[in-house]
Amino acid sequence: MPDRLSPLDASFLYAEHRTAAMHVGAVMTFAPPEDGPFDVAAFTELIEHRLPLVPRYRQKVREVPGGLGLPVWVDDPDFDIDFHVRHAALAPPGTEGVLRELVGRLLARQLDRQRPLWEVYLVEGLADGRLAVVTKTHHAMVDGLASMDIGSVLLDLTPEPRETPSDDWEPAREPSGIELAASATVAALRRPRVVFDVAGRAVTDVRETAASVGRTVGGLVSTGRATATSRPVPALNAATGAQRRYGMARTSLADHRAVRKAHGGTVNDVVLAVVTGGLRRWLISRGEPLTEGTVVRSLVPVSVRARKGAGAGGNSISAYLVDLPVAEDDPLVRLETVRDAMEAHKRSGRAVGAAALVGLVGLAPPVLHSLGARLASQYSSRLYNVLVTNVPGPPRPLYAMGARMLDMFPVVPLGGGQAVAIGITSYDGGVHYGLTADRDAMPDVDVLADALCESLAELLTTT
């Protein structure tokens, strides 16, 4: 039987359209190796030699004819490492501003559906002899935590590269369309209650499924309203185009821990308080009115992969809707408000999670998945104003071809109707904020990045 995508993973494929690229990844920078300049050809060879560690990266997605089943993963018989690992160079003097501009342009490009859904860019010419590595992996392949897996191909615990296993990979024969349709039919016979008779009831199914999807989306919106009414924040809820900007903010994990030690809670609570203060400063810089009741509703995903065991695959995400009190002037009150909200969510167990998305698009034929995903995306700005995802990274330094990795900034997809998505990753004593922004809606993404650092500094004055 073919390796079929789960309903949730498939939903990320169908949610993608011209202005919504659904890839995740990272922007990493490396210090120059001690024995000379970077050898980008050797970097490419290393990635190719280590692909057996991540077999999915030599597979592509095939649609099932007639939408009879969920898409499947198949080996790419024409796999070309040079298509996936690309070289670029920054013009002198190689500032980080130029790097961020390049990253924004790379993020705007959707991955080629005819090939394995990932790319790596090796960017030379960064100031001080550094190398930047930009990764892109489609969300259908990995969730926020597993998106670091592409880094495992390149990274080592020591300057000395670990042994690479021998690779005798030969692509399996690609199934024909008839074979894919036949296997989907067999699967449908085994699970008849979740499969529609597409041939005999096509028109009826479209109408019934559309109505069902509408009711499910309405339930999600009601759930959001029951928690608290979400109001649009004009600066954050804007028409989303196809082009992107990217912002970066470097902070210290020790500083976050100092705030936590002084005032309680968790490091994630401190992160959310930093985001709250940063958004407050950014909104004020734009002249946005902040009244007593002004809040920014954040969607805070929480990976639940660990609960299923280390070997579990696919996407497994739960999330909380958290109101960020951006109108509050006192940084300690902001921290306490966020901390209390997170505690209340944990106690109640309420979450907008993966199950809701599976319920939305998982039981309809694939030909109707796009309908469910598009309906959901229309309501995203009504449920929340900004995505804030925080994933712990490696606590110790990592290396690639002897070069020490200095930074690891996450890349998260930008939802429809939202100006910015904020990803946070801790690494080697640092906390790195990566901001994926709409190019037209947020030309001042660097102002927000600076405001995050200022927000943390403000919290530190209270310790």
Sequence and secondary structure as in RCSB ss.txt:
>XXXX:A:sequence
MPDRLSPLDASFLYAEHRTAAMHVGAVMTFAPPEDGPFDVAAFTELIEHRLPLVPRYRQKVREVPGGLGLPVWVD
DPDFDIDFHVRHAALAPPGTEGVLRELVGRLLARQLDRQRPLWEVYLVEGLADGRLAVVTKTHHAMVDGLASMDI
GSVLLDLTPEPRETPSDDWEPAREPSGIELAASATVAALRRPRVVFDVAGRAVTDVRETAASVGRTVGGLVSTGR
ATATSRPVPALNAATGAQRRYGMARTSLADHRAVRKAHGGTVNDVVLAVVTGGLRRWLISRGEPLTEGTVVRSLV
PVSVRARKGAGAGGNSISAYLVDLPVAEDDPLVRLETVRDAMEAHKRSGRAVGAAALVGLVGLAPPVLHSLGARL
ASQYSSRLYNVLVTNVPGPPRPLYAMGARMLDMFPVVPLGGGQAVAIGITSYDGGVHYGLTADRDAMPDVDVLAD
ALCESLAELLTTT
>XXXX:A:secstr
  EE  HHHHHHHHT BTTB  EEEEEEEE   TTSS  HHHHHHHHHHTGGGSGGGGEEEE  GGG S  EEEE
 TT  HHHHEEEEE  TT  HHHHHHHHHHHHHS   TTS SEEEEEEE  GGG EEEEEEEETTT  TTGGGHH
HHHH BSSSS                HHHHHHHHHHHHHHSGGG   HHHHHHHHHHHHHHHHHHHHHHHHHHHH
HH      TTTS    S EEEEEEEEEHHHHHHHHHHH S HHHHHHHHHHHHHHHHHHHTT    TT  EEEEE
EEE GGGG TT  S  EEEEEEEE TT   HHHHHHHHHHHHHHHHHH     HHHHHHHHSSS GGGHHHHHHH
HHHHHHHH SEEEEEEE  SS  EETTEEEEEEEEE    TT SEEEEEEEETTEEEEEEEEETTT TTHHHHHH
HHHHHHHHHHTT 
